[in-house]
Amino acid sequence: MVDPSPESVELARFSLWRSKLDCAFGWFEDAEQAAESLFSPTAMTGPDDTLPYLLLLEPKLPRMDGLELLRQVRSHAHTRDLPVVMFCNSGDADDEAAAMAAGANSYLVKPVDAKEFMQLVVDTVLRWRNISHGK
């Protein structure tokens, strides 16, 4: 997950823990940190299982924009097929169009209600986990 909001991250982490999903959860507060991890020499030359199977990405990030990270992900052969879900604070149609044009697999608006937010995280992870594992 790439998101500057500690509250969003903790809700996501807690929802996955509570749902007993067998997955590791990683967090970066900005796109530059995420890019360093995704495009490190180890990640670039290592096995495919060193990559996450899903990236939840907030587009409005400090320093590097989330859309720029998405473009970088799509431009590298080892991350090109990584599912990226834009996980946004607003449902602006122009923002959604820009995210989809940049290569996002999905665009979701974060619910304000904590319970709904947690359920959306779990549903999203389950959906993409099942797709990536061919279920």
C-alpha positions as CSV (number, residue, x, y, z in Angstrom):
1,M,0.0,0.0,0.0
2,V,1.3,3.4,-0.9
3,D,-0.6,6.0,1.1
4,P,0.5,9.0,3.2
5,S,-2.4,8.5,5.7
6,P,-1.4,6.4,8.8
7,E,-5.1,6.1,9.6
8,S,-5.9,4.5,6.2
9,V,-2.9,2.2,6.5
10,E,-3.8,1.0,9.9
11,L,-7.4,0.4,8.9
12,A,-6.2,-1.6,5.9
13,R,-3.7,-3.6,8.0
14,F,-6.2,-4.3,10.7
15,S,-8.9,-5.3,8.2
16,L,-6.6,-7.9,6.6
17,W,-5.4,-9.2,10.0
18,R,-9.0,-9.4,11.3
19,S,-10.1,-11.3,8.2
20,K,-7.3,-13.8,8.7
21,L,-6.1,-13.5,5.2
22,D,-2.7,-15.2,4.8
23,C,-0.8,-12.3,3.3
24,A,2.0,-9.9,4.1
25,F,1.2,-6.2,4.3
26,G,3.7,-3.6,3.3
27,W,3.4,0.2,3.4
28,F,5.1,3.2,1.9
29,E,4.1,6.7,2.7
30,D,5.3,8.1,-0.6
31,A,5.8,6.9,-4.2
32,E,9.6,7.5,-4.1
33,Q,10.0,4.9,-1.3
34,A,7.7,2.5,-3.2
35,A,9.7,3.0,-6.4
36,E,13.0,2.3,-4.6
37,S,11.6,-1.0,-3.3
38,L,9.9,-2.1,-6.6
39,F,12.9,-1.1,-8.8
40,S,15.8,-2.1,-6.5
41,P,18.4,-4.4,-8.0
42,T,17.1,-7.3,-5.8
43,A,13.5,-6.8,-7.0
44,M,14.6,-6.3,-10.7
45,T,16.7,-9.5,-10.8
46,G,15.0,-11.6,-8.2
47,P,12.2,-14.1,-8.5
48,D,8.7,-12.9,-9.3
49,D,7.6,-13.7,-5.7
50,T,9.7,-10.7,-4.4
51,L,7.0,-8.5,-5.9
52,P,3.7,-7.8,-4.3
53,Y,0.7,-9.4,-5.9
54,L,-1.3,-6.2,-5.5
55,L,-0.5,-2.5,-5.1
56,L,-3.1,-0.2,-3.5
57,L,-2.0,3.3,-4.6
58,E,-3.2,6.7,-3.5
59,P,-2.8,9.1,-6.4
60,K,-2.3,12.3,-4.3
61,L,1.1,11.8,-2.7
62,P,3.9,14.1,-1.5
63,R,6.9,14.6,-3.8
64,M,6.2,12.0,-6.6
65,D,2.6,11.8,-7.8
66,G,1.0,8.3,-7.6
67,L,0.2,8.4,-11.3
68,E,3.9,8.8,-12.0
69,L,4.6,5.7,-10.0
70,L,1.9,3.9,-11.9
71,R,3.5,4.9,-15.2
72,Q,6.9,3.6,-14.0
73,V,5.3,0.3,-12.9
74,R,3.8,-0.1,-16.4
75,S,7.0,0.8,-18.1
76,H,9.2,-2.0,-16.5
77,A,8.9,-5.5,-17.8
78,H,9.1,-7.1,-14.3
79,T,6.2,-4.9,-12.9
80,R,4.2,-4.4,-16.0
81,D,1.6,-7.0,-15.0
82,L,1.4,-6.1,-11.3
83,P,-2.3,-5.3,-10.5
84,V,-2.6,-1.7,-9.4
85,V,-5.7,-0.4,-7.7
86,M,-6.0,3.3,-7.3
87,F,-7.4,3.7,-3.8
88,C,-8.5,7.3,-3.7
89,N,-10.1,9.9,-1.4
90,S,-12.4,11.2,-4.1
91,G,-14.5,9.9,-7.0
92,D,-13.5,12.7,-9.4
93,A,-14.3,11.5,-13.0
94,D,-11.2,13.3,-14.4
95,D,-8.9,11.6,-11.8
96,E,-10.4,8.2,-12.6
97,A,-10.0,8.7,-16.3
98,A,-6.3,9.7,-15.8
99,A,-5.7,6.7,-13.6
100,M,-7.2,4.3,-16.0
101,A,-5.3,5.9,-18.9
102,A,-2.1,5.5,-17.0
103,G,-2.7,1.8,-16.6
104,A,-4.6,1.3,-13.3
105,N,-6.5,-2.0,-13.1
106,S,-9.2,-0.5,-10.9
107,Y,-10.2,2.9,-9.3
108,L,-11.9,2.7,-5.9
109,V,-13.0,5.5,-3.6
110,K,-12.1,5.1,0.1
111,P,-15.3,5.0,2.1
112,V,-15.5,7.5,5.0
113,D,-17.0,4.9,7.3
114,A,-14.3,2.7,8.9
115,K,-16.2,-0.5,8.7
116,E,-17.0,0.0,5.0
117,F,-13.4,1.0,4.4
118,M,-12.2,-2.2,6.0
119,Q,-14.6,-4.4,4.0
120,L,-13.5,-2.7,0.8
121,V,-9.9,-3.5,1.5
122,V,-10.6,-7.2,2.2
123,D,-12.9,-7.5,-0.8
124,T,-10.3,-5.9,-3.1
125,V,-7.4,-8.1,-1.8
126,L,-9.5,-11.2,-2.1
127,R,-10.6,-10.3,-5.6
128,W,-7.1,-9.7,-6.9
129,R,-5.6,-12.5,-5.0
130,N,-8.0,-14.9,-6.6
131,I,-7.3,-13.5,-10.1
132,S,-3.6,-13.7,-9.6
133,H,-3.8,-17.3,-8.4
134,G,-6.2,-18.3,-11.2
135,K,-9.2,-19.0,-8.9
